[in-house]
Amino acid sequence: MLEANPFASNQLPTGDDNFGFTPVQFRFINSSTQISSNTIFAWNFGDGNSSQVQNPGSHSYATWGNYIIQLKASSQNCSDSNEIPVIIEAPNPDADFGDSAVGCEPLQVTFNRFSSS
């Protein structure tokens, strides 16, 4: 019996972790069992992209969201499919600000944004 088993591991982006970083990379590994030399694989990464190789390696997601990864393995006599969820959450912003509050009422205040992004 052919059994399709996709596996995803997150590869965090390199560089600084500023709010808004993309793309986010995942590495996909095919851990299917009972495969033969004539087994055909069909990956669907849930973002409109696909692959027909046994082990597609890494895939980049351009934006945050919920994705359903599907792997279908087919041979001459049988086929199986499986899916796994991948959730890419937006990072929390780093809010930071200061003011120029000095003086008495009526007071005019200017706020300055010190956030990194």
C-alpha positions in Angstrom: 0.0 0.0 0.0 1.3 3.4 -1.0 1.2 6.0 1.7 1.8 9.8 1.1 3.4 11.7 4.0 4.4 15.3 3.5 6.6 17.0 6.2 7.2 20.7 6.6 9.9 22.5 8.6 10.1 26.3 8.9 13.3 28.0 7.9 13.2 31.4 9.4 14.2 34.3 7.3 17.7 35.6 7.6 18.6 39.2 8.5 16.8 41.4 11.0 13.4 40.5 12.4 11.7 43.8 11.5 8.0 43.9 11.3 6.9 43.0 7.8 9.6 40.4 6.8 8.8 38.2 3.9 9.2 35.8 2.2 9.0 32.9 4.7 10.6 29.7 3.7 9.6 26.1 4.5 11.4 23.0 3.6 9.3 20.1 2.4 10.3 16.5 2.8 8.5 13.5 1.3 8.4 10.7 3.8 6.0 8.5 1.8 6.3 4.8 2.1 6.1 1.9 -0.4 7.2 4.0 -3.3 8.5 2.5 -6.5 10.5 3.7 -9.5 7.2 4.6 -11.3 5.6 6.5 -8.4 4.5 10.0 -9.5 4.3 12.8 -7.0 2.2 15.9 -7.1 2.8 18.7 -4.5 0.4 21.6 -4.0 1.8 24.3 -1.7 -1.5 26.0 -1.1 -0.5 29.3 -2.7 -1.0 28.5 -6.3 2.4 26.9 -6.8 3.1 23.2 -7.2 5.9 20.7 -7.9 6.1 17.2 -9.4 9.4 16.2 -7.9 9.7 13.6 -5.1 11.4 16.0 -2.7 10.9 19.6 -3.7 13.2 21.1 -1.1 12.3 24.6 0.1 9.4 26.8 -0.9 9.0 30.5 -0.2 5.7 32.1 0.9 5.4 35.7 -0.1 2.8 36.6 2.6 1.4 35.5 5.9 -1.6 33.3 6.0 -3.0 29.7 6.3 -1.9 27.3 3.7 -2.9 23.6 3.1 0.0 21.6 1.7 -1.1 18.6 -0.3 1.0 15.6 -1.5 -0.5 13.0 -3.9 1.6 9.9 -4.6 0.4 7.6 -7.5 1.8 4.4 -8.8 0.5 1.9 -11.4 -1.8 0.1 -8.9 -2.7 2.7 -6.3 -2.6 6.2 -5.0 -2.8 8.1 -1.8 -2.9 11.7 -0.8 -2.3 13.6 2.4 -2.3 17.2 3.5 -0.8 19.3 6.3 -1.5 22.9 7.4 1.1 25.6 7.4 0.3 28.7 9.3 2.5 31.8 8.9 1.6 34.4 11.4 2.4 38.1 11.0 5.1 39.1 13.5 4.1 41.5 16.3 5.0 45.1 15.6 7.5 46.9 17.9 5.7 50.1 18.7 7.8 52.8 20.3 7.1 56.6 20.5 7.9 59.6 22.6 6.5 63.1 23.0 7.7 66.7 23.5 5.5 67.4 26.5 7.0 70.4 28.3 5.1 73.3 29.7 1.7 74.3 31.1 -1.8 74.1 29.8 -2.8 74.6 27.0 0.0 72.4 25.9 0.8 71.5 22.3 2.5 68.1 22.1 4.3 66.6 19.2 4.6 62.8 19.1 7.6 61.1 17.5 7.6 57.6 16.1 10.7 55.5 17.1 9.4 52.2 15.8 11.7 50.3 13.5 9.1 49.8 10.8 
